[in-house]
Amino acid sequence: MKLQHKFFLAFFVTNLGIVVLLLAAISLSLSSNFNHFVNEAEYQHIKDSIMQLSASYQISNSWQPIINNVQI
């Protein structure tokens, strides 16, 4: 094998390894950030639901409007 081909092969394998490592790092980062986003959205939804349920209970002093599915 010629020296030129050996250099090309070494360069190609090195760059391929770097690309694979970068793709893995990007994938892990996106996955982690997306999970954080979903958890924050769920937390906010639960917090809003608690506030609405609290307000509903304070207005009627019972859970009956919720049970009857009536909006206050």
SULMOSUL-V838408 format. One record per backbone hydrogen bond with DSSP energy under -0.5 kcal/mol. CO is the residue of the C=O (numbers start at 0). NH is the residue of the N-H. If there is no record, write none. Layout:
co: {CO;CO}
nh: {NH;NH}
This chain:
co: {1;2;3;4;5;6;7;8;9;10;11;12;13;14;15;16;17;18;19;20;21;22;23;24;25;26;27;28;29;30;31;32;33;34;35;36;37;38;39;40;41;42;43;44;45;46;47;48;49;50;51;52;53;54;55;56;62;62;63;64;65}
nh: {5;6;7;8;9;10;11;12;13;14;15;16;17;18;19;20;21;22;23;24;25;26;27;28;29;30;31;32;33;34;35;36;37;38;39;40;41;42;43;44;45;46;47;48;49;50;51;52;53;54;55;56;57;58;59;60;65;66;67;69;68}
